[in-house]
Every structure is written in C-alpha cells, then in structure tokens.
Amino acid sequence: MEYGRKLKNMENEKHPLDDLKNDEITEKQNEKYAL
C-alpha cells in the first residue's frame, strides 16, 4: 500500500495539468447530474 501511494504521489507531481483537466471534467459531469 505504501509503495503504491508513493508511486501515485510521484505521478501526481508529474502531471499537475492532467489533474486540473480531470477536475474540470468532473465538474462538468456533476453539472450534468445536477440538471
């Protein structure tokens, strides 16, 4: 578990823009369900 978490943190640091894109996509999906 610890190793996987470390690996994930490294990936997150490598792809901050991807995280932002994912957040936007999630927000759009949430808006869809809210309507």
mmCIF entry with sequence, helices, sheets and N, C-alpha, C, O atoms, coordinates in Angstrom:
data_MODEL
# 
_entry.id   MODEL 
# 
_entity.id                         1 
_entity.type                       polymer 
_entity.pdbx_number_of_molecules   1 
# 
_entity_poly.entity_id                      1 
_entity_poly.type                           'polypeptide(L)' 
_entity_poly.nstd_linkage                   no 
_entity_poly.nstd_monomer                   no 
_entity_poly.pdbx_seq_one_letter_code       MEYGRKLKNMENEKHPLDDLKNDEITEKQNEKYAL 
_entity_poly.pdbx_seq_one_letter_code_can   MEYGRKLKNMENEKHPLDDLKNDEITEKQNEKYAL 
_entity_poly.pdbx_strand_id                 A 
# 
loop_
_entity_poly_seq.entity_id 
_entity_poly_seq.num 
_entity_poly_seq.mon_id 
_entity_poly_seq.hetero 
1 1  MET n 
1 2  GLU n 
1 3  TYR n 
1 4  GLY n 
1 5  ARG n 
1 6  LYS n 
1 7  LEU n 
1 8  LYS n 
1 9  ASN n 
1 10 MET n 
1 11 GLU n 
1 12 ASN n 
1 13 GLU n 
1 14 LYS n 
1 15 HIS n 
1 16 PRO n 
1 17 LEU n 
1 18 ASP n 
1 19 ASP n 
1 20 LEU n 
1 21 LYS n 
1 22 ASN n 
1 23 ASP n 
1 24 GLU n 
1 25 ILE n 
1 26 THR n 
1 27 GLU n 
1 28 LYS n 
1 29 GLN n 
1 30 ASN n 
1 31 GLU n 
1 32 LYS n 
1 33 TYR n 
1 34 ALA n 
1 35 LEU n 
# 
_struct_asym.id          A 
_struct_asym.entity_id   1 
# 
loop_
_struct_conf.conf_type_id 
_struct_conf.id 
_struct_conf.pdbx_PDB_helix_id 
_struct_conf.beg_label_comp_id 
_struct_conf.beg_label_asym_id 
_struct_conf.beg_label_seq_id 
_struct_conf.pdbx_beg_PDB_ins_code 
_struct_conf.end_label_comp_id 
_struct_conf.end_label_asym_id 
_struct_conf.end_label_seq_id 
_struct_conf.pdbx_end_PDB_ins_code 
_struct_conf.beg_auth_comp_id 
_struct_conf.beg_auth_asym_id 
_struct_conf.beg_auth_seq_id 
_struct_conf.end_auth_comp_id 
_struct_conf.end_auth_asym_id 
_struct_conf.end_auth_seq_id 
_struct_conf.pdbx_PDB_helix_class 
_struct_conf.details 
_struct_conf.pdbx_PDB_helix_length 
HELX_P HELX_P1 AA1 GLU A 2  ? LYS A 14 ? GLU A 2  LYS A 14 1 ? 13 
HELX_P HELX_P2 AA2 PRO A 16 ? ALA A 34 ? PRO A 16 ALA A 34 1 ? 19 
# 
_struct_conf_type.id          HELX_P 
_struct_conf_type.criteria    ? 
_struct_conf_type.reference   ? 
# 
loop_
_atom_site.group_PDB 
_atom_site.id 
_atom_site.type_symbol 
_atom_site.label_atom_id 
_atom_site.label_alt_id 
_atom_site.label_comp_id 
_atom_site.label_asym_id 
_atom_site.label_entity_id 
_atom_site.label_seq_id 
_atom_site.pdbx_PDB_ins_code 
_atom_site.Cartn_x 
_atom_site.Cartn_y 
_atom_site.Cartn_z 
_atom_site.occupancy 
_atom_site.B_iso_or_equiv 
_atom_site.pdbx_formal_charge 
_atom_site.auth_seq_id 
_atom_site.auth_comp_id 
_atom_site.auth_asym_id 
_atom_site.auth_atom_id 
_atom_site.pdbx_PDB_model_num 
ATOM 1   N N  . MET A 1 1  ? 0.839   -1.211 0.000   1.00 0.00 ? 1  MET A N  1 
ATOM 2   C CA . MET A 1 1  ? 0.000   0.000  0.000   1.00 0.00 ? 1  MET A CA 1 
ATOM 3   C C  . MET A 1 1  ? 0.870   1.256  0.000   1.00 0.00 ? 1  MET A C  1 
ATOM 4   O O  . MET A 1 1  ? 0.664   2.174  -0.794  1.00 0.00 ? 1  MET A O  1 
ATOM 5   N N  . GLU A 1 2  ? 1.839   1.275  0.900   1.00 0.00 ? 2  GLU A N  1 
ATOM 6   C CA . GLU A 1 2  ? 2.712   2.463  0.998   1.00 0.00 ? 2  GLU A CA 1 
ATOM 7   C C  . GLU A 1 2  ? 3.389   2.722  -0.342  1.00 0.00 ? 2  GLU A C  1 
ATOM 8   O O  . GLU A 1 2  ? 3.453   3.858  -0.810  1.00 0.00 ? 2  GLU A O  1 
ATOM 9   N N  . TYR A 1 3  ? 3.898   1.641  -0.957  1.00 0.00 ? 3  TYR A N  1 
ATOM 10  C CA . TYR A 1 3  ? 4.615   1.810  -2.226  1.00 0.00 ? 3  TYR A CA 1 
ATOM 11  C C  . TYR A 1 3  ? 3.683   2.395  -3.296  1.00 0.00 ? 3  TYR A C  1 
ATOM 12  O O  . TYR A 1 3  ? 4.070   3.296  -4.040  1.00 0.00 ? 3  TYR A O  1 
ATOM 13  N N  . GLY A 1 4  ? 2.463   1.876  -3.364  1.00 0.00 ? 4  GLY A N  1 
ATOM 14  C CA . GLY A 1 4  ? 1.517   2.369  -4.355  1.00 0.00 ? 4  GLY A CA 1 
ATOM 15  C C  . GLY A 1 4  ? 1.202   3.836  -4.134  1.00 0.00 ? 4  GLY A C  1 
ATOM 16  O O  . GLY A 1 4  ? 1.054   4.604  -5.086  1.00 0.00 ? 4  GLY A O  1 
ATOM 17  N N  . ARG A 1 5  ? 1.099   4.221  -2.857  1.00 0.00 ? 5  ARG A N  1 
ATOM 18  C CA . ARG A 1 5  ? 0.769   5.609  -2.552  1.00 0.00 ? 5  ARG A CA 1 
ATOM 19  C C  . ARG A 1 5  ? 1.914   6.512  -3.002  1.00 0.00 ? 5  ARG A C  1 
ATOM 20  O O  . ARG A 1 5  ? 1.681   7.582  -3.565  1.00 0.00 ? 5  ARG A O  1 
ATOM 21  N N  . LYS A 1 6  ? 3.157   6.079  -2.751  1.00 0.00 ? 6  LYS A N  1 
ATOM 22  C CA . LYS A 1 6  ? 4.324   6.875  -3.160  1.00 0.00 ? 6  LYS A CA 1 
ATOM 23  C C  . LYS A 1 6  ? 4.329   7.037  -4.673  1.00 0.00 ? 6  LYS A C  1 
ATOM 24  O O  . LYS A 1 6  ? 4.560   8.128  -5.194  1.00 0.00 ? 6  LYS A O  1 
ATOM 25  N N  . LEU A 1 7  ? 4.071   5.937  -5.368  1.00 0.00 ? 7  LEU A N  1 
ATOM 26  C CA . LEU A 1 7  ? 4.065   5.959  -6.827  1.00 0.00 ? 7  LEU A CA 1 
ATOM 27  C C  . LEU A 1 7  ? 3.008   6.943  -7.331  1.00 0.00 ? 7  LEU A C  1 
ATOM 28  O O  . LEU A 1 7  ? 3.249   7.705  -8.268  1.00 0.00 ? 7  LEU A O  1 
ATOM 29  N N  . LYS A 1 8  ? 1.842   6.914  -6.699  1.00 0.00 ? 8  LYS A N  1 
ATOM 30  C CA . LYS A 1 8  ? 0.762   7.796  -7.127  1.00 0.00 ? 8  LYS A CA 1 
ATOM 31  C C  . LYS A 1 8  ? 1.144   9.260  -6.902  1.00 0.00 ? 8  LYS A C  1 
ATOM 32  O O  . LYS A 1 8  ? 0.866   10.115 -7.744  1.00 0.00 ? 8  LYS A O  1 
ATOM 33  N N  . ASN A 1 9  ? 1.782   9.546  -5.766  1.00 0.00 ? 9  ASN A N  1 
ATOM 34  C CA . ASN A 1 9  ? 2.196   10.919 -5.491  1.00 0.00 ? 9  ASN A CA 1 
ATOM 35  C C  . ASN A 1 9  ? 3.179   11.386 -6.551  1.00 0.00 ? 9  ASN A C  1 
ATOM 36  O O  . ASN A 1 9  ? 3.106   12.531 -6.996  1.00 0.00 ? 9  ASN A O  1 
ATOM 37  N N  . MET A 1 10 ? 4.102   10.516 -6.965  1.00 0.00 ? 10 MET A N  1 
ATOM 38  C CA . MET A 1 10 ? 5.076   10.878 -7.993  1.00 0.00 ? 10 MET A CA 1 
ATOM 39  C C  . MET A 1 10 ? 4.353   11.187 -9.297  1.00 0.00 ? 10 MET A C  1 
ATOM 40  O O  . MET A 1 10 ? 4.699   12.145 -9.987  1.00 0.00 ? 10 MET A O  1 
ATOM 41  N N  . GLU A 1 11 ? 3.359   10.386 -9.634  1.00 0.00 ? 11 GLU A N  1 
ATOM 42  C CA . GLU A 1 11 ? 2.606   10.617 -10.870 1.00 0.00 ? 11 GLU A CA 1 
ATOM 43  C C  . GLU A 1 11 ? 1.868   11.947 -10.799 1.00 0.00 ? 11 GLU A C  1 
ATOM 44  O O  . GLU A 1 11 ? 1.819   12.692 -11.778 1.00 0.00 ? 11 GLU A O  1 
ATOM 45  N N  . ASN A 1 12 ? 1.299   12.240 -9.639  1.00 0.00 ? 12 ASN A N  1 
ATOM 46  C CA . ASN A 1 12 ? 0.557   13.492 -9.480  1.00 0.00 ? 12 ASN A CA 1 
ATOM 47  C C  . ASN A 1 12 ? 1.480   14.683 -9.675  1.00 0.00 ? 12 ASN A C  1 
ATOM 48  O O  . ASN A 1 12 ? 1.091   15.680 -10.282 1.00 0.00 ? 12 ASN A O  1 
ATOM 49  N N  . GLU A 1 13 ? 2.715   14.583 -9.159  1.00 0.00 ? 13 GLU A N  1 
ATOM 50  C CA . GLU A 1 13 ? 3.663   15.687 -9.312  1.00 0.00 ? 13 GLU A CA 1 
ATOM 51  C C  . GLU A 1 13 ? 4.046   15.854 -10.775 1.00 0.00 ? 13 GLU A C  1 
ATOM 52  O O  . GLU A 1 13 ? 4.277   16.966 -11.248 1.00 0.00 ? 13 GLU A O  1 
ATOM 53  N N  . LYS A 1 14 ? 4.110   14.720 -11.491 1.00 0.00 ? 14 LYS A N  1 
ATOM 54  C CA . LYS A 1 14 ? 4.493   14.767 -12.898 1.00 0.00 ? 14 LYS A CA 1 
ATOM 55  C C  . LYS A 1 14 ? 3.396   15.365 -13.777 1.00 0.00 ? 14 LYS A C  1 
ATOM 56  O O  . LYS A 1 14 ? 3.683   16.002 -14.791 1.00 0.00 ? 14 LYS A O  1 
ATOM 57  N N  . HIS A 1 15 ? 2.137   15.155 -13.382 1.00 0.00 ? 15 HIS A N  1 
ATOM 58  C CA . HIS A 1 15 ? 1.020   15.566 -14.246 1.00 0.00 ? 15 HIS A CA 1 
ATOM 59  C C  . HIS A 1 15 ? 0.033   16.503 -13.540 1.00 0.00 ? 15 HIS A C  1 
ATOM 60  O O  . HIS A 1 15 ? -1.139  16.157 -13.391 1.00 0.00 ? 15 HIS A O  1 
ATOM 61  N N  . PRO A 1 16 ? 0.485   17.673 -13.109 1.00 0.00 ? 16 PRO A N  1 
ATOM 62  C CA . PRO A 1 16 ? -0.474  18.589 -12.458 1.00 0.00 ? 16 PRO A CA 1 
ATOM 63  C C  . PRO A 1 16 ? -1.547  19.066 -13.429 1.00 0.00 ? 16 PRO A C  1 
ATOM 64  O O  . PRO A 1 16 ? -2.693  19.280 -13.036 1.00 0.00 ? 16 PRO A O  1 
ATOM 65  N N  . LEU A 1 17 ? -1.175  19.236 -14.705 1.00 0.00 ? 17 LEU A N  1 
ATOM 66  C CA . LEU A 1 17 ? -2.154  19.706 -15.694 1.00 0.00 ? 17 LEU A CA 1 
ATOM 67  C C  . LEU A 1 17 ? -3.237  18.657 -15.909 1.00 0.00 ? 17 LEU A C  1 
ATOM 68  O O  . LEU A 1 17 ? -4.409  18.999 -16.066 1.00 0.00 ? 17 LEU A O  1 
ATOM 69  N N  . ASP A 1 18 ? -2.855  17.385 -15.917 1.00 0.00 ? 18 ASP A N  1 
ATOM 70  C CA . ASP A 1 18 ? -3.850  16.323 -16.086 1.00 0.00 ? 18 ASP A CA 1 
ATOM 71  C C  . ASP A 1 18 ? -4.849  16.364 -14.935 1.00 0.00 ? 18 ASP A C  1 
ATOM 72  O O  . ASP A 1 18 ? -6.047  16.169 -15.137 1.00 0.00 ? 18 ASP A O  1 
ATOM 73  N N  . ASP A 1 19 ? -4.346  16.621 -13.724 1.00 0.00 ? 19 ASP A N  1 
ATOM 74  C CA . ASP A 1 19 ? -5.247  16.702 -12.568 1.00 0.00 ? 19 ASP A CA 1 
ATOM 75  C C  . ASP A 1 19 ? -6.237  17.840 -12.765 1.00 0.00 ? 19 ASP A C  1 
ATOM 76  O O  . ASP A 1 19 ? -7.423  17.694 -12.467 1.00 0.00 ? 19 ASP A O  1 
ATOM 77  N N  . LEU A 1 20 ? -5.751  18.978 -13.268 1.00 0.00 ? 20 LEU A N  1 
ATOM 78  C CA . LEU A 1 20 ? -6.649  20.119 -13.479 1.00 0.00 ? 20 LEU A CA 1 
ATOM 79  C C  . LEU A 1 20 ? -7.715  19.746 -14.504 1.00 0.00 ? 20 LEU A C  1 
ATOM 80  O O  . LEU A 1 20 ? -8.893  20.054 -14.321 1.00 0.00 ? 20 LEU A O  1 
ATOM 81  N N  . LYS A 1 21 ? -7.301  19.083 -15.581 1.00 0.00 ? 21 LYS A N  1 
ATOM 82  C CA . LYS A 1 21 ? -8.253  18.675 -16.611 1.00 0.00 ? 21 LYS A CA 1 
ATOM 83  C C  . LYS A 1 21 ? -9.291  17.729 -16.020 1.00 0.00 ? 21 LYS A C  1 
ATOM 84  O O  . LYS A 1 21 ? -10.486 17.856 -16.286 1.00 0.00 ? 21 LYS A O  1 
ATOM 85  N N  . ASN A 1 22 ? -8.816  16.769 -15.208 1.00 0.00 ? 22 ASN A N  1 
ATOM 86  C CA . ASN A 1 22 ? -9.740  15.808 -14.594 1.00 0.00 ? 22 ASN A CA 1 
ATOM 87  C C  . ASN A 1 22 ? -10.731 16.530 -13.696 1.00 0.00 ? 22 ASN A C  1 
ATOM 88  O O  . ASN A 1 22 ? -11.912 16.182 -13.669 1.00 0.00 ? 22 ASN A O  1 
ATOM 89  N N  . ASP A 1 23 ? -10.258 17.542 -12.954 1.00 0.00 ? 23 ASP A N  1 
ATOM 90  C CA . ASP A 1 23 ? -11.158 18.298 -12.083 1.00 0.00 ? 23 ASP A CA 1 
ATOM 91  C C  . ASP A 1 23 ? -12.235 18.977 -12.920 1.00 0.00 ? 23 ASP A C  1 
ATOM 92  O O  . ASP A 1 23 ? -13.409 18.975 -12.549 1.00 0.00 ? 23 ASP A O  1 
ATOM 93  N N  . GLU A 1 24 ? -11.834 19.564 -14.060 1.00 0.00 ? 24 GLU A N  1 
ATOM 94  C CA . GLU A 1 24 ? -12.816 20.244 -14.918 1.00 0.00 ? 24 GLU A CA 1 
ATOM 95  C C  . GLU A 1 24 ? -13.838 19.239 -15.439 1.00 0.00 ? 24 GLU A C  1 
ATOM 96  O O  . GLU A 1 24 ? -15.039 19.508 -15.434 1.00 0.00 ? 24 GLU A O  1 
ATOM 97  N N  . ILE A 1 25 ? -13.358 18.088 -15.885 1.00 0.00 ? 25 ILE A N  1 
ATOM 98  C CA . ILE A 1 25 ? -14.267 17.068 -16.412 1.00 0.00 ? 25 ILE A CA 1 
ATOM 99  C C  . ILE A 1 25 ? -15.236 16.633 -15.319 1.00 0.00 ? 25 ILE A C  1 
ATOM 100 O O  . ILE A 1 25 ? -16.430 16.476 -15.573 1.00 0.00 ? 25 ILE A O  1 
ATOM 101 N N  . THR A 1 26 ? -14.730 16.440 -14.115 1.00 0.00 ? 26 THR A N  1 
ATOM 102 C CA . THR A 1 26 ? -15.589 16.013 -13.001 1.00 0.00 ? 26 THR A CA 1 
ATOM 103 C C  . THR A 1 26 ? -16.647 17.069 -12.728 1.00 0.00 ? 26 THR A C  1 
ATOM 104 O O  . THR A 1 26 ? -17.813 16.746 -12.498 1.00 0.00 ? 26 THR A O  1 
ATOM 105 N N  . GLU A 1 27 ? -16.239 18.336 -12.754 1.00 0.00 ? 27 GLU A N  1 
ATOM 106 C CA . GLU A 1 27 ? -17.201 19.415 -12.502 1.00 0.00 ? 27 GLU A CA 1 
ATOM 107 C C  . GLU A 1 27 ? -18.295 19.396 -13.564 1.00 0.00 ? 27 GLU A C  1 
ATOM 108 O O  . GLU A 1 27 ? -19.474 19.543 -13.243 1.00 0.00 ? 27 GLU A O  1 
ATOM 109 N N  . LYS A 1 28 ? -17.908 19.215 -14.834 1.00 0.00 ? 28 LYS A N  1 
ATOM 110 C CA . LYS A 1 28 ? -18.904 19.190 -15.910 1.00 0.00 ? 28 LYS A CA 1 
ATOM 111 C C  . LYS A 1 28 ? -19.864 18.029 -15.718 1.00 0.00 ? 28 LYS A C  1 
ATOM 112 O O  . LYS A 1 28 ? -21.070 18.174 -15.914 1.00 0.00 ? 28 LYS A O  1 
ATOM 113 N N  . GLN A 1 29 ? -19.327 16.869 -15.332 1.00 0.00 ? 29 GLN A N  1 
ATOM 114 C CA . GLN A 1 29 ? -20.188 15.705 -15.105 1.00 0.00 ? 29 GLN A CA 1 
ATOM 115 C C  . GLN A 1 29 ? -21.143 15.982 -13.962 1.00 0.00 ? 29 GLN A C  1 
ATOM 116 O O  . GLN A 1 29 ? -22.318 15.623 -14.035 1.00 0.00 ? 29 GLN A O  1 
ATOM 117 N N  . ASN A 1 30 ? -20.650 16.619 -12.902 1.00 0.00 ? 30 ASN A N  1 
ATOM 118 C CA . ASN A 1 30 ? -21.506 16.927 -11.756 1.00 0.00 ? 30 ASN A CA 1 
ATOM 119 C C  . ASN A 1 30 ? -22.615 17.882 -12.181 1.00 0.00 ? 30 ASN A C  1 
ATOM 120 O O  . ASN A 1 30 ? -23.755 17.744 -11.738 1.00 0.00 ? 30 ASN A O  1 
ATOM 121 N N  . GLU A 1 31 ? -22.289 18.845 -13.034 1.00 0.00 ? 31 GLU A N  1 
ATOM 122 C CA . GLU A 1 31 ? -23.312 19.786 -13.507 1.00 0.00 ? 31 GLU A CA 1 
ATOM 123 C C  . GLU A 1 31 ? -24.391 19.028 -14.277 1.00 0.00 ? 31 GLU A C  1 
ATOM 124 O O  . GLU A 1 31 ? -25.582 19.303 -14.131 1.00 0.00 ? 31 GLU A O  1 
ATOM 125 N N  . LYS A 1 32 ? -23.959 18.072 -15.096 1.00 0.00 ? 32 LYS A N  1 
ATOM 126 C CA . LYS A 1 32 ? -24.903 17.282 -15.880 1.00 0.00 ? 32 LYS A CA 1 
ATOM 127 C C  . LYS A 1 32 ? -25.895 16.573 -14.962 1.00 0.00 ? 32 LYS A C  1 
ATOM 128 O O  . LYS A 1 32 ? -27.101 16.581 -15.209 1.00 0.00 ? 32 LYS A O  1 
ATOM 129 N N  . TYR A 1 33 ? -25.368 15.957 -13.894 1.00 0.00 ? 33 TYR A N  1 
ATOM 130 C CA . TYR A 1 33 ? -26.248 15.213 -12.982 1.00 0.00 ? 33 TYR A CA 1 
ATOM 131 C C  . TYR A 1 33 ? -27.130 16.171 -12.181 1.00 0.00 ? 33 TYR A C  1 
ATOM 132 O O  . TYR A 1 33 ? -28.254 15.821 -11.821 1.00 0.00 ? 33 TYR A O  1 
ATOM 133 N N  . ALA A 1 34 ? -26.631 17.372 -11.900 1.00 0.00 ? 34 ALA A N  1 
ATOM 134 C CA . ALA A 1 34 ? -27.403 18.328 -11.098 1.00 0.00 ? 34 ALA A CA 1 
ATOM 135 C C  . ALA A 1 34 ? -28.622 18.792 -11.890 1.00 0.00 ? 34 ALA A C  1 
ATOM 136 O O  . ALA A 1 34 ? -29.668 19.074 -11.305 1.00 0.00 ? 34 ALA A O  1 
ATOM 137 N N  . LEU A 1 35 ? -28.497 18.876 -13.224 1.00 0.00 ? 35 LEU A N  1 
ATOM 138 C CA . LEU A 1 35 ? -29.623 19.395 -14.024 1.00 0.00 ? 35 LEU A CA 1 
ATOM 139 C C  . LEU A 1 35 ? -30.729 18.396 -14.201 1.00 0.00 ? 35 LEU A C  1 
ATOM 140 O O  . LEU A 1 35 ? -31.733 18.694 -14.848 1.00 0.00 ? 35 LEU A O  1 
# 
